[in-house]
Amino acid sequence: MAEDFSYQIEKTLGVISEGKGGWNIELNLISWGGRPAKYDIRSWSPDHQKMGKGITFTADEISSLKTLLNTLDFE
């Protein structure tokens, strides 16, 4: 079953953090198995060949997240 699994990163929207082992937590727009793309936060190996556990968001959820992040003061 894993051999039939496919994904394509349509767009990388941002790197949230970088770990000691070089893994990045990225916010990407990903198409899973040819389905319509969804927003996804996930840890990736530097070459994007391996992925860690992640969270997938709908367009409405990511819009709410962007609104929340825009209200925060990081200074």
C-alpha positions in Angstrom: 0.0 0.0 0.0 2.8 2.4 0.8 4.2 1.9 -2.7 1.1 3.4 -4.2 1.2 6.5 -2.0 2.1 9.7 -3.8 2.1 13.3 -2.9 3.3 16.5 -4.5 4.2 19.7 -2.7 2.4 22.4 -4.8 3.9 25.3 -2.8 6.0 25.8 0.3 4.5 28.6 2.3 7.0 28.8 5.1 9.5 27.1 7.4 8.3 27.2 11.0 11.4 25.7 12.7 14.5 23.7 12.1 15.5 20.9 14.4 19.0 19.6 15.4 18.9 16.8 12.9 18.1 19.2 10.0 14.4 18.4 9.9 12.3 21.4 9.1 8.7 21.9 10.1 7.1 23.5 7.0 3.7 24.8 6.0 3.0 23.5 2.5 0.2 23.2 0.0 0.2 19.5 -0.8 -1.7 17.3 -3.2 -2.1 13.8 -1.8 -2.6 11.1 -4.5 -3.8 13.6 -7.1 -6.6 15.0 -4.9 -7.1 18.7 -4.5 -4.3 20.4 -2.6 -4.6 21.1 1.2 -2.5 23.0 3.6 -0.3 20.8 5.8 2.2 21.4 8.6 4.7 18.6 8.8 8.3 17.8 9.7 10.5 16.9 6.7 14.0 15.6 6.1 16.2 18.1 4.3 15.7 16.3 1.0 11.9 15.9 1.5 12.3 12.2 1.0 10.9 11.4 4.5 8.1 13.0 6.3 7.1 13.1 9.9 3.7 13.3 11.5 1.7 16.3 10.5 -1.6 18.2 10.6 -3.7 18.9 7.5 -5.9 22.0 7.3 -8.9 23.0 5.2 -8.8 26.3 3.4 -11.1 27.8 6.1 -8.9 26.5 8.9 -5.7 28.0 7.4 -7.5 31.3 6.9 -8.3 31.4 10.6 -4.7 30.4 11.4 -3.4 33.3 9.2 -5.7 35.7 10.9 -4.6 34.6 14.3 -0.9 34.8 13.4 -1.4 38.3 12.0 -2.7 39.5 15.4 0.3 38.3 17.4 3.2 40.6 18.2 6.5 38.8 18.0 8.7 41.7 19.2 
